[in-house]
Every structure is written in structure tokens, then in C-alpha cells.
Amino acid sequence: MTYIDDPNSQEERCDCGKLLFKMTPRGLEFKCNRCKQIHLVPIHRLDAEFRNICPVIDQESHDSKKS
């Protein structure tokens, strides 16, 4: 997998400048420090995990959209 160079991505870097991950249209991409393999967490999985971890925040967001 070599998606990390996608021009439509948004990078998140440490204060030291090291790339931590990229958010792309396909999902969250990060590279393993040990084996250097690039991993992709699809958008739909991120959304599902967010709803499981933060149901209160998700409900507040949903309620504010109704107003």
C-alpha cells in the first residue's frame, strides 16, 4: 500500500515535524514505526468507533443540527 502521498489528504504532525497520520478521502492512514507498513482505517469504521466511544458528543452534535 502506498497511499500516503495522496494530494487530497490532511496531515497531522508532531511538534518535532514527524508525520503521525494522514486523513484522506479513503480514511485514516498511518505507518508502522517498526515494519514501515502503511495501514488504512476506512471512514465508515472511524465513524462507527466514534459513535461507540463518544455517544454523548455524537448526540449533542445531532441535537445542534436540528436547531
Sequence and secondary structure as in RCSB ss.txt:
>XXXX:A:sequence
MTYIDDPNSQEERCDCGKLLFKMTPRGLEFKCNRCKQIHLVPIHRLDAEFRNICPVIDQESHDSKKS
>XXXX:A:secstr
   TT TT EEEE TTS EEEEEETTEEEEE TTT  EEEEEHHHHHHHHHHH HHHHHHHHHHHH 
